[in-house]
Amino acid sequence: MFRLSVLSVAFALALLGGQAQARTPNTPRGCASFAASECLPLQRGDDDSPIVAASLNGSEPYFFMLDTGASSSTIDDATALKLALPRVKATEQAQGWGGGFEVHFYKLSRFQAGPLTLRNTTPAGVPAPDFDSHKIVGLAGADLFGSRLVVWDIPMARIRLGTSGTRPPGTGEWRVLASNWIRPWKVMVPVEINGVEGWGLIDTGAQTSSINPAFAMALGLTEASGKLRPGGEVYGVDGNSIKVREADVSAVRIGEWQWATMTLTVADLPFFARLGKPGDRIMVIGVDWLKEHPFAMDYGKKIVWQRAGQ
């Protein structure tokens, strides 16, 4: 089973049953040589998912998955109850895989992860991802970044923070990657697979990269092709599951990034409809493809950067 991300707190909440209590965090190493105000340490969770330790209203640290594909941060009900967070009376309708369901929210005065702080926020109360590596209580979403420049360096277990409108810090040459900023959580970049072009969502909350049926069809990845193999199932917060198929693809390019061969999954996942029109070739670029490549997202200027040669 692989896990995807929450794509929109209000409308397209994605996956997984949760656990509530934090373990003692590992000692972070990625930020040892930087000022605390400019670096957020990461821990690597299941399948290299980026994990951060966060304090809620001054509490002990809890673990959250850091998810560029989540519009807002979330918390599971058990943790909200433990911290006696007031519940907001208003609710919103979310789309699960079996249909609509109601989502409630909590009042949280302060969400602090390293140098990043959200004040007077209202995280949605939804089940958290169920990991073996950490006791995850929710997602830290794109709202945590505000309008900052955020430099992802998963190999070095850190995120460096910069000023919007400046070039990413660090060694090497940085180049702009063409992108379509539909929302802060919905940042699409051009993808080419074996000469076929499409668009991909940058989603650090997805453990596995996946393409929609239109992209698969253009690549000849049909049941009759013999190129697909069983890929297990994914599960939604509403308890419904969808079977997925797995395939190997070649000649993959995303701007500066190139791969001879990569593995992805093929599935008719409902949230693809929120990323484009019917027939569009769309994929989710998960942490399995992102984890070895430094990149930066300028949330103020709406720019994606890649480090040349990476």
N, C-alpha and C positions, 0 to 999 in steps of 0.2 A: 504494500500500500504506500502511495506517495501522498504528499500533502500539498495543497495549493494555498493561496492567500485569501484574506478578506479583501474583496475588490471595492466595496463601498459599504460603509457602516449603515447608511440609511436605506440602501436599495438592493445590494447584491452580496450579502454576507456569505462567505464561504467557510471554511471547514472545521470540523473535528471536535470531538468530545474533549473535555479539559480536566486538568488537575489544579489544585488550589494553593498548595503551601510551598514556600520557597525553601531551597536548600542553601547552605552556606556557599556564597559565590567563590569561584576559583580566583586565584590572584591574577589580575589582568597584567599582561606584559606589553601589549602593543603601544601603550602611551607613556612608557617609562621615560622617554627622552623628550617629551613635549610638555608644555605648560598645560595644567589641568583645564584651563579655559578654552583650549583649542583642540582637544582630542577626547573622543569617546571610545573607551575600550570595548572590544567585542569578545564574546566567547563563541566558540563554534559548537552548535548543537547537532542534532540528528542530521545526517547528510549535509553537514557544513552550514546549516541555517544560522544566520547571525542572531546572537542572543545578547541582550543588554540587561544589566541589573538596574532597577529603578526603585526609588523611594516614593511612597504614596502618602501624602500629608505627613511626611517626616517619619514614616514607618521603617521597619527593617527592610532590607532589599528583597525585591521580588523579581522573578525573571520574566522578560517579555521578548517575543520574537520581533525583530526590527524589520518592518515590512513597507517597502516603497509602494506597494500596490494596495495599501489600506488607506482610505481617506482619513480616518480618525482612529485614535487609539481605543482599545477595548479592554474589558476586565471581566473575569468570570464571576458569577453570582456568589460563589462561596467566599472568595476573597473580599468582595464588596461587603458581604455580611459580616465577615470577621473584623473588618475595619469600620463597621457601622456607618457606611457611606449613605447619605440620604438618597432616596430614590426619586427621580423626577416623575411627576405625574403623567406628563405627555409621553406618548409612545409613537413609533413609526412602523410602517409596514416594510418588511424586508422580503426579498425573494429567495426562498430556498429551492432545492432541487425538486421537491415534491409539491411546490406551490408557495403561496404567501404565508408569512407568519409574523407575529408582532414582536417588536424589539423595544425594550425599555432602556432607560439611561440612569446613570448615577451622577451625583454632584461630587466633584473632586477638586479640592482647593489647590493642590500642588502635586504634579507628576514630575519627578526629577530623575533624569538619567545622565550621570556625569555632569557636563556643563550645560545640558539642555533642560529647560524647565517649561512646562505647560502650567498655566495658572487658571483657576476657575473654569475647568473643562468639564465636559459631560461624556465620559466614555460609555459606550454601549455595553450592556450586560449580555455577553454571549459566551458559549463554551470556548475554552482555550485549546490550542493544539496539544495533543497528548504525545510528549516526547519521552524517550528513554534517557536522554542526556541531562535534562533539566526538568524541574517542575515549573512549567510555563503557566502563567495566570492570565495572559492576554497578548495583544499585539500593540506594539508601539508604531503608530502610523505616520503618514507624511505630515500630519499637523505638528509633530514634534520638531520638524526642521524649520518651520516658519519661512522666512525669505532668505535663508543662509545659503552659502556655497557649501556643499557636503561632498567630501572626497572619500570615496569608499576604497579601502585597502583591506579586503578580507584576508589575503595571504598573511598580512602583518597584524591581523586581529585588531583593527582600529578604524575609526572614522575621524578624519581631520576636518575641522570646521574653519571656514574662511568667510570673507566678506563678499556678498553678491556683487558681481560686476568686475571681479578680479580674476586673474588666471589661477588655476589650482596650484597650491604650494607643492614643493617636493621636487625631486630630481626628474630629469627627462623632459621631453617635448610633449606638450599637451595640444591636442587638436580637437576642434569642435566636431561633434557627430550630429548630422541632420536629425531633427526630432520634431514631433508634433505633440505639443503640450495641450492635451484636451482638458485635463484637470491636473492638479499637483500629484495626484495618485495615479493618473492615467497618462503616462509619458510613453509615447510610441516612437520607435526608431526603425529605419529600413533594414530589412533582413533579406539576404539572398542565399538560397539553398539550391545547389546544382543548376544555377542559371535561372531559377524561378524566384521572382521578387515578391515580398510581402512586407507586413509590418509586425513588429513585436513589442509587447509591453514589458518594460523593465520592472521586474517583480522579485525582490529579494525574499519575499514570503513564500514563493513557490519553490519547492525542493526539486521539482522536475520540470524541464521545459516541455511545452506541448504545442501542437499545431491543430488548427481546426480542420474539419472535413474538406473545405474548399482548398486549403493549402495542400492537404494530403492528396487530393485528387489531381491537382496540378503537377505534383511530384510523382504521380503514378503509384501512390501508396494505397492500393485498394486490396480488398480481400483476395481478389483473383490474382493479384501480382505475386503472391507468395512472399512478399517482403515484410509482412506484419506478423508479429508474434504476440502471445498473451502478455498483457502488462499489468494485470491485477485490477483493483478497483479503487475509486476515490469515494470518500464519504462526505456528505454535507451535514451541517448542524441540525437539519431536519430529520436526520437518520437515513436518508435515501442514499443509494450508491449508484455509481455509473461505472461500467466496465470500460477499460481503456486498452488500447493496443500499443505496442512498442515497435520502433523501427530504427535502423541506422541510416543516416543520410551523409552525403559527401559534399565537398566543395562549399563549405559554409562560410559566409562573410557577414560581419556586422561592422561596417566602417573599418577601423584598424584591426579588428579581430578576425582571424582566419583559422579555420580548422579543416583538416583533410577529411575527417569523419567525426560525426557526433551521434549520440543517441537521443531520441526524443519520444514522446508519447503522442498518440493520435486519439482524439476523443471529441465527441459532440457535446462539449461542456457548455452549460447554459450561459455563463457570463461572457462567452465569446460574442454574443449578440450585443453586449454593451460596449464592445471595443470597435465595432465597425458594422457595415451594412451586410446583408445576406450576400454571399458570394465573394466577399473580401477574403484575401489570404492573410490570416492572422495567426500569431503565436504568442505564447507567454514565454518570456526569457527568464528562466529560473536561476536559482543560485548554483545549480550544477554547471551552467555555462558561465556564470558571472564570477565564480569564486576565485579564479586565478588571474583576474584582469582588473587592475585599478581603473576606476572611472569616477567621474564627478558629476553632480547635478546641482545646477545653480537655480534654486527655487525662486529667487527674485527676478533674474533676467530670463529664466526659462531656457537654459542652455544645458546640453549634455556634452561633457568632455571625455576624451579617451587619451591615454598616454600612448604616444607613438611607439610602435614596436612591441606593444603588449597585447 
